């Protein structure tokens, strides 16, 4: 049997560049060489495309590589990647790819739109207000809040604000990553993550839940400095786990997601409250999602095989498939 030629794309022109490089390198190493012929491509910080040896390719040659492969695995977290950008490139190139389509990626990356979709299907979110650059500093502090950019990932630009004097700096930190800012009520609850992957037969596999134990805000620094403790599986009773899984699957469907998605919740006394959706979650072997599936007996290479098989089983990409995907997402919401 001939090997599948797979392009793995990492890096990216955003603040998650290094995290994306690590995820892409881990994916490339874990793909079984007996089944896959791996072609690594990197988008550098300036947005230029480079080959395995760092050679500058340019967009035209990069697209030629995408068109010549059997499958693309985009592992660019954040803007200009996870937000549907790379899915759109693959759609235009007519190449199959792992993960969610253009619509799900774009909405999932936009925290404000995600809240609207979640609330429309009965998944609660934190009460909040959307601010734009031109009016952000007119916001008046009334209670402890979390300030975050609308489209940044990895908790970049996220600040927990306790006093009015802290608000201007928090807004500036968020505006460094986006022209829109969310100011949300602080939700008191346990931080629980659930991952969902769609299999080739259309069924969904839901991971064991992961609980994050840490002091203070689980911000960018806390995510990557080793201070946080992950409990997998999370210590949940049957009812709590059912509520979380139900909310995760409902939102996965409403956004018309594909492949692998991580959904982050606060588990409060009144039930789950959605924090955010990650359609391209961290994918090193020790990232949260691989840990979660490993607790269910699914190894990291097996998880990647599931993603590949799902992508190969779906309809061929192109304008018609993209349009249908968009229609389903709109109708679900």
C-alpha positions as CSV (number, residue, x, y, z in Angstrom):
1,X,0.0,0.0,0.0
2,X,1.4,3.4,-1.0
3,X,1.9,5.9,1.8
4,X,-0.3,9.0,2.2
5,X,1.6,12.2,1.4
6,X,0.7,14.5,4.3
7,X,1.6,18.2,4.7
8,X,1.8,19.3,8.3
9,X,1.6,23.1,8.7
10,X,3.0,24.9,11.8
11,X,4.1,28.3,13.0
12,X,1.9,31.2,12.0
13,X,1.9,35.0,12.0
14,X,0.5,35.5,15.6
15,X,1.5,35.3,19.2
16,X,1.0,31.5,19.3
17,X,3.9,30.9,16.8
18,X,6.1,28.9,19.2
19,X,3.2,26.8,20.5
20,X,2.2,26.0,16.9
21,X,5.7,25.0,16.0
22,X,5.8,22.6,18.9
23,X,2.5,21.1,18.0
24,X,3.4,20.6,14.4
25,X,6.7,19.1,15.2
26,X,5.1,16.6,17.6
27,X,2.5,15.7,15.0
28,X,5.1,15.1,12.3
29,X,7.1,12.9,14.6
30,X,4.1,10.8,15.7
31,X,2.8,10.0,12.3
32,X,3.7,6.4,11.5
33,X,6.3,6.5,8.6
34,X,4.9,3.2,7.3
35,X,1.6,4.9,6.5
36,X,2.6,8.6,6.0
37,X,5.1,10.5,3.9
38,X,5.3,13.7,6.0
39,X,6.0,17.1,4.3
40,X,6.5,19.8,7.0
41,X,5.7,23.4,6.1
42,X,6.2,26.4,8.3
43,X,4.7,29.9,8.3
44,X,7.2,32.2,9.8
45,X,6.5,35.2,12.0
46,X,6.4,37.5,9.0
47,X,3.9,35.3,7.3
48,X,6.3,33.8,4.8
49,X,6.1,30.0,3.9
50,X,9.2,27.8,4.5
51,X,10.1,24.2,3.8
52,X,11.6,21.5,6.0
53,X,15.1,23.0,5.8
54,X,13.9,26.6,6.3
55,X,14.1,27.3,2.6
56,X,11.8,30.2,1.6
57,X,9.1,28.8,-0.6
58,X,6.7,31.7,-1.2
59,X,2.9,31.2,-1.3
60,X,2.8,29.8,-4.9
61,X,5.2,26.9,-4.1
62,X,3.5,26.3,-0.8
63,X,0.2,26.0,-2.5
64,X,1.8,23.6,-5.0
65,X,2.9,21.4,-2.1
66,X,-0.7,21.5,-0.7
67,X,-2.2,20.6,-4.1
68,X,0.3,17.7,-4.5
69,X,-0.5,16.0,-1.2
70,X,-3.2,13.7,-0.2
71,X,-4.1,15.5,3.1
72,X,-3.1,18.6,5.0
73,X,-2.9,18.7,8.8
74,X,-3.1,22.4,9.8
75,X,-1.6,22.9,13.3
76,X,-1.5,26.7,13.4
77,X,-3.1,27.9,16.5
78,X,-4.8,31.3,16.7
79,X,-5.3,33.9,14.0
80,X,-4.3,33.3,10.4
81,X,-4.7,29.5,11.0
82,X,-7.2,28.2,13.4
83,X,-9.7,30.9,12.4
84,X,-10.5,29.1,9.2
85,X,-7.8,30.8,7.1
86,X,-5.9,27.5,6.4
87,X,-9.1,25.6,5.9
88,X,-10.0,28.2,3.2
89,X,-6.7,27.7,1.5
90,X,-7.2,23.9,1.4
91,X,-10.7,24.4,0.1
92,X,-9.5,26.6,-2.7
93,X,-6.6,24.2,-3.5
94,X,-9.1,21.3,-3.5
95,X,-7.1,19.3,-0.9
96,X,-8.6,17.4,2.0
97,X,-7.6,18.6,5.4
98,X,-7.9,17.6,9.1
99,X,-10.2,19.6,11.4
100,X,-13.0,22.0,11.2
101,X,-14.1,23.9,8.1
102,X,-14.0,27.6,7.4
103,X,-17.2,28.5,9.2
104,X,-16.6,26.6,12.3
105,X,-13.0,27.8,12.6
106,X,-14.0,31.4,12.1
107,X,-16.8,31.4,14.6
108,X,-14.9,29.2,17.1
109,X,-12.0,31.7,17.1
110,X,-14.4,34.6,17.7
111,X,-15.3,34.5,21.4
112,X,-18.2,36.9,20.9
113,X,-19.8,34.9,18.1
114,X,-19.2,31.6,19.9
115,X,-21.1,33.0,22.9
116,X,-24.1,33.9,20.6
117,X,-24.2,30.4,19.1
118,X,-23.8,28.7,22.5
119,X,-26.5,30.7,24.1
120,X,-28.8,30.0,21.2
121,X,-28.5,26.2,21.8
122,X,-28.9,26.4,25.5
123,X,-25.2,26.4,26.6
124,X,-24.7,29.2,29.1
125,X,-21.8,31.6,28.9
126,X,-20.5,34.3,31.2
127,X,-22.4,37.6,31.1
128,X,-20.3,40.1,29.3
129,X,-20.0,43.2,27.0
130,X,-18.3,43.6,23.7
131,X,-16.1,46.7,23.3
132,X,-14.4,48.1,20.3
133,X,-11.1,50.0,20.2
134,X,-12.8,53.4,19.8
135,X,-15.0,53.0,22.8
136,X,-13.1,50.4,25.0
137,X,-11.8,52.9,27.5
138,X,-15.2,54.4,28.1
139,X,-16.3,51.2,29.9
140,X,-16.9,51.8,33.6
141,X,-15.8,49.2,36.2
142,X,-18.7,47.8,38.3
143,X,-17.4,44.4,39.5
144,X,-14.4,42.1,39.2
145,X,-14.2,41.1,35.5
146,X,-12.1,39.2,33.0
147,X,-10.8,41.2,30.1
148,X,-9.8,39.4,26.9
149,X,-9.3,40.0,23.2
150,X,-12.0,38.5,21.1
151,X,-9.9,36.5,18.7
152,X,-6.6,35.7,20.4
153,X,-5.8,32.2,21.7
154,X,-3.6,30.6,24.4
155,X,-5.0,33.1,26.9
156,X,-2.9,35.9,25.3
157,X,-4.0,39.4,26.5
158,X,-6.3,38.0,29.2
159,X,-6.4,39.8,32.5
160,X,-8.4,39.3,35.7
161,X,-9.4,42.8,37.0
162,X,-10.2,43.4,40.7
163,X,-10.1,47.2,40.9
164,X,-11.0,50.1,38.6
165,X,-7.4,51.2,38.5
166,X,-6.4,48.0,36.8
167,X,-8.9,48.3,34.0
168,X,-7.1,50.6,31.6
169,X,-4.0,48.4,31.5
170,X,-6.1,45.3,31.1
171,X,-7.9,46.8,28.1
172,X,-4.6,47.9,26.5
173,X,-3.3,44.4,27.0
174,X,-6.3,43.0,25.1
175,X,-6.2,45.6,22.4
176,X,-2.6,44.6,21.6
177,X,-4.1,41.4,20.1
178,X,-7.4,42.6,18.7
179,X,-9.5,45.6,17.9
180,X,-12.4,44.1,19.9
181,X,-12.4,43.3,23.6
182,X,-14.7,41.2,25.7
183,X,-15.3,42.2,29.3
184,X,-16.9,39.3,31.2
185,X,-18.3,38.6,34.6
186,X,-16.0,36.4,36.7
187,X,-17.4,32.9,36.8
188,X,-16.8,31.0,40.0
189,X,-16.4,27.3,39.3
190,X,-14.0,24.4,38.5
191,X,-12.2,24.6,35.2
192,X,-13.1,21.5,33.2
193,X,-12.1,20.7,29.6
194,X,-13.8,18.2,27.3
195,X,-12.5,17.1,23.9
196,X,-14.7,15.8,21.1
197,X,-13.5,14.0,17.9
198,X,-15.7,12.9,15.0
199,X,-14.8,9.5,13.7
200,X,-14.8,8.4,10.1
201,X,-18.3,6.7,10.5
202,X,-19.8,10.0,11.7
203,X,-20.0,9.0,15.4
204,X,-18.4,11.2,18.1
205,X,-15.8,10.1,20.6
206,X,-15.8,12.2,23.8
207,X,-12.7,12.3,25.9
208,X,-12.5,11.9,29.7
209,X,-12.8,15.3,31.3
210,X,-9.7,17.2,32.4
211,X,-9.7,19.5,35.5
212,X,-7.2,22.3,35.8
213,X,-6.0,23.1,39.2
214,X,-4.0,26.4,39.6
215,X,-3.8,29.6,41.6
216,X,-5.4,32.7,40.1
217,X,-6.2,33.2,36.5
218,X,-5.2,30.4,34.0
219,X,-3.5,32.9,31.7
220,X,-0.8,32.4,29.1
221,X,2.0,32.2,31.6
222,X,0.2,29.7,33.8
223,X,-0.6,27.5,30.8
224,X,3.1,27.0,29.9
225,X,5.2,27.5,33.1
226,X,4.3,24.1,34.6
227,X,2.5,25.5,37.6
228,X,-0.9,24.1,36.7
229,X,-1.9,20.6,37.7
230,X,-4.1,18.5,35.4
231,X,-6.4,15.9,36.8
232,X,-7.4,13.3,34.2
233,X,-10.1,12.1,34.5
234,X,-11.6,15.0,36.4
235,X,-13.3,14.1,39.7
236,X,-16.9,14.3,38.5
237,X,-20.0,12.5,39.5
238,X,-22.2,10.9,36.8
239,X,-24.5,13.8,36.5
240,X,-21.8,16.4,36.2
241,X,-20.0,14.4,33.5
242,X,-23.2,13.9,31.6
243,X,-24.0,17.7,31.7
244,X,-20.5,18.6,30.4
245,X,-20.6,16.0,27.6
246,X,-24.0,17.0,26.5
247,X,-23.0,20.7,26.4
248,X,-19.8,19.9,24.5
249,X,-21.5,17.7,21.8
250,X,-24.4,20.2,21.4
251,X,-21.9,23.1,20.7
252,X,-19.7,20.9,18.5
253,X,-22.8,20.2,16.4
254,X,-24.1,23.8,16.4
255,X,-20.8,25.1,15.2
256,X,-20.6,22.3,12.5
257,X,-17.2,21.3,13.8
258,X,-15.1,18.4,12.3
259,X,-12.1,16.5,13.6
260,X,-10.9,17.4,17.0
261,X,-12.2,20.2,19.2
262,X,-11.5,21.1,22.9
263,X,-14.3,22.9,24.8
264,X,-13.4,24.6,28.0
265,X,-16.0,25.0,30.7
266,X,-16.5,26.3,34.2
267,X,-18.4,23.8,36.3
268,X,-20.6,26.0,38.6
269,X,-23.2,25.2,41.2
270,X,-25.8,25.7,38.4
271,X,-24.0,23.5,35.9
272,X,-21.5,24.1,33.1
273,X,-20.7,27.5,31.7
274,X,-18.8,27.7,28.5
275,X,-15.5,29.5,28.6
276,X,-14.2,29.0,25.0
277,X,-13.9,26.7,22.1
278,X,-10.6,25.5,20.5
279,X,-10.9,24.1,17.0
280,X,-7.1,23.6,16.8
281,X,-6.1,22.7,20.3
282,X,-2.5,22.2,21.5
283,X,-1.2,18.9,20.0
284,X,2.1,18.0,21.6
285,X,2.0,14.6,23.2
286,X,1.8,16.2,26.6
287,X,-0.9,18.8,25.7
288,X,-4.2,18.6,27.4
289,X,-6.1,16.8,24.6
290,X,-3.7,13.9,24.0
291,X,-3.6,13.5,27.8
292,X,-7.4,13.3,27.9
293,X,-7.6,10.6,25.2
294,X,-4.7,8.7,26.6
295,X,-6.7,8.3,29.8
296,X,-9.3,6.5,27.6
297,X,-6.7,4.2,26.1
298,X,-6.3,6.1,22.8
299,X,-2.6,6.8,22.2
300,X,-1.3,9.9,20.5
301,X,-0.6,8.2,17.2
302,X,-4.0,6.5,17.3
303,X,-5.6,9.9,17.9
304,X,-3.9,11.3,14.8
305,X,-5.0,8.3,12.8
306,X,-8.6,9.1,13.9
307,X,-8.3,12.6,12.6
308,X,-6.8,11.5,9.3
309,X,-9.5,8.8,8.8
310,X,-12.2,11.3,9.5
311,X,-10.8,13.8,6.9
312,X,-10.4,11.1,4.3
313,X,-14.0,9.8,4.8
314,X,-15.6,13.2,4.2
315,X,-16.7,14.8,1.0
316,X,-14.0,16.3,-1.2
317,X,-13.3,20.0,-0.4
318,X,-14.3,22.8,-2.6
319,X,-16.8,25.6,-3.0
320,X,-19.9,23.4,-2.9
321,X,-18.7,21.5,0.3
322,X,-17.8,24.8,1.9
323,X,-21.1,26.4,1.1
324,X,-23.1,23.4,2.5
325,X,-21.0,23.5,5.6
326,X,-21.8,27.2,6.1
327,X,-25.5,26.6,5.6
328,X,-25.5,23.8,8.2
329,X,-23.8,26.0,10.7
330,X,-26.2,28.8,10.2
331,X,-29.2,26.5,10.5
332,X,-27.8,24.8,13.6
333,X,-27.3,28.1,15.3
